[in-house]
Amino acid sequence: MVIMKYRSEIDGLRAVAVIPVILYHAGFKSFSGGFIGVDIFFVISGYLITTIILNDMDSGKFSIVNFYERRARRILPVLFFVILCCLPFAWIWLMPNYYKEFSDSLSAVATFSSNILFWRESGYFATGADLKPLLHTWSLAVEEQYYVIFPLILMLLYKLRKRWIFGFLMIVAFVSLSLAQVGSVK
């Protein structure tokens, strides 16, 4: 397995990305665009994962099972801890209708589809958002959906024609940005 060398500039980007998120959640009105930090994290994660997968494929060491196992070891323990911490407080403080919504969110978190559930129920900034203890898992769901689908696409493209990978990524980036623009217009 090819191991990526430590990249200090990536840690620097992570530090820059977290600042608007923290300032937004701290209530600073001028940082209402805290989501840009989440977007930067998604780009960093996508870059790192793509690099790791392609390096492993080039060296003939890539295993989808090992890839998923590493993701599970990194994400699931902390996710389970957060869920276990939320359960007693939700039981004590949430009214029955909100507790039912909490139960629905537990199911969505377990299937890494909480982004879809919360998008359908309400917006991230909706008044009821304060009563959704697992709302923050929407970004984890997006990341996990990426981890499930993207390596499979890379494996297919790598076997068909490795040189198509860059073009495919550019098309996906263009379509993604276009959809984001269309979705942002109300």
C-alpha positions in Angstrom: 0.0 0.0 0.0 1.3 3.4 -0.9 1.1 5.8 2.0 0.6 9.4 1.4 3.2 11.6 3.0 2.0 14.2 5.5 0.8 17.4 3.8 0.9 20.3 6.2 -0.9 22.6 3.7 -3.9 20.3 3.9 -4.0 20.8 7.7 -3.8 24.5 7.1 -6.8 24.3 4.8 -8.7 22.4 7.4 -7.9 25.1 9.9 -9.1 27.8 7.5 -12.2 25.8 6.7 -13.3 25.3 10.4 -13.1 29.1 11.2 -16.3 30.1 9.3 -18.2 27.1 10.7 -17.2 28.0 14.3 -17.9 31.7 13.9 -21.3 30.9 12.3 -22.3 28.6 15.2 -21.0 31.2 17.7 -23.6 33.6 16.3 -21.5 36.0 14.3 -23.9 37.4 11.7 -21.1 38.3 9.2 -20.3 34.6 9.0 -23.7 33.4 7.8 -21.9 31.5 5.1 -20.4 29.0 7.5 -21.2 26.2 5.0 -18.2 27.2 2.9 -16.1 25.6 5.6 -18.1 22.3 5.2 -17.6 22.6 1.4 -13.9 23.0 1.8 -13.8 19.9 4.0 -15.7 18.0 1.4 -13.2 19.0 -1.3 -10.2 18.1 0.9 -11.8 14.7 1.7 -12.5 14.1 -1.9 -9.0 14.9 -2.9 -7.4 12.7 -0.2 -9.7 9.8 -0.8 -9.2 10.0 -4.6 -5.4 10.2 -4.2 -5.4 7.2 -1.8 -7.6 5.1 -4.0 -5.6 5.8 -7.2 -2.3 5.3 -5.5 -3.5 1.9 -4.2 -4.8 1.0 -7.6 -1.6 2.0 -9.3 0.4 -0.2 -6.9 -2.2 -3.1 -7.3 -3.1 -3.0 -3.6 -6.6 -1.5 -3.7 -9.3 -3.5 -2.0 -12.8 -2.2 -1.7 -13.4 -4.3 1.4 -10.3 -2.8 3.1 -11.3 0.6 2.0 -14.8 0.3 3.5 -13.3 -1.3 6.7 -11.0 1.6 7.2 -13.8 4.1 6.8 -16.0 2.2 9.3 -13.1 2.0 11.8 -12.7 5.8 11.5 -16.3 6.9 11.5 -18.5 4.4 13.3 -17.1 4.5 16.9 -17.5 8.3 17.1 -20.9 8.1 15.5 -22.1 5.5 18.0 -20.7 7.6 20.8 -22.6 10.7 19.7 -25.8 8.6 19.3 -25.4 7.1 22.7 -24.9 10.6 24.2 -28.0 12.0 22.5 -30.3 9.1 23.5 -30.8 9.9 27.2 -31.2 13.6 26.6 -33.7 13.1 23.8 -35.6 10.7 26.1 -35.7 13.2 28.9 -36.3 16.5 27.1 -38.1 15.9 23.8 -41.8 15.9 23.6 -43.4 12.7 22.1 -43.7 14.2 18.5 -40.1 15.4 18.6 -39.0 12.1 20.1 -40.6 10.3 17.1 -38.7 12.6 14.8 -35.6 11.8 16.7 -36.3 8.1 16.2 -36.7 8.7 12.5 -33.4 10.5 12.4 -31.7 7.5 14.2 -32.9 5.3 11.4 -31.6 7.8 8.8 -28.3 8.1 10.5 -27.9 4.3 10.6 -28.5 4.2 6.8 -26.4 7.3 6.1 -29.4 9.1 4.6 -29.9 11.8 7.3 -29.1 14.5 4.7 -32.1 13.4 2.7 -34.4 13.1 5.8 -33.5 16.5 7.1 -33.7 18.1 3.7 -37.2 16.7 3.3 -38.4 17.6 6.8 -37.1 21.1 7.0 -34.1 23.4 6.3 -31.0 23.4 8.3 -31.9 26.9 9.6 -35.5 26.2 10.3 -36.9 27.0 13.8 -37.4 23.3 14.6 -33.7 22.6 13.9 -32.9 23.2 17.5 -35.0 20.2 18.4 -33.1 17.8 16.1 -30.1 16.6 18.0 -28.7 14.6 15.1 -29.1 17.3 12.5 -25.3 17.7 12.2 -25.1 14.2 10.8 -26.3 15.4 7.4 -22.7 16.1 6.3 -21.5 12.7 7.5 -24.3 11.1 5.4 -23.1 13.1 2.3 -19.5 11.9 3.0 -20.6 8.3 3.4 -22.7 8.3 0.3 -19.5 9.5 -1.5 -17.4 6.8 0.1 -19.9 4.1 -1.0 -20.4 5.2 -4.6 -17.2 7.0 -5.7 -14.7 4.1 -5.2 -16.9 1.8 -7.2 -17.0 4.3 -10.1 -13.2 4.8 -9.9 -12.7 1.0 -10.0 -14.9 0.8 -13.1 -13.2 3.6 -14.9 -9.7 2.4 -13.9 -10.5 -1.0 -15.5 -12.1 0.4 -18.6 -9.8 3.3 -19.4 -7.7 5.0 -16.7 -7.3 8.1 -18.8 -11.0 8.7 -18.6 -10.9 9.4 -14.9 -9.8 13.0 -15.2 -12.5 13.8 -17.8 -15.1 12.1 -15.7 -14.2 14.1 -12.6 -14.4 17.4 -14.6 -17.8 16.4 -15.9 -19.0 15.6 -12.4 -17.6 18.8 -11.1 -19.4 20.8 -13.8 -22.7 19.1 -13.3 -22.4 19.4 -9.5 -21.7 23.1 -9.6 -24.5 23.6 -12.1 -27.0 21.8 -9.9 -25.8 23.8 -6.9 -26.3 27.0 -8.8 -29.8 26.0 -10.0 -30.7 24.7 -6.4 -29.6 28.0 -4.8 -32.0 30.1 -6.9 -35.3 30.3 -5.2 
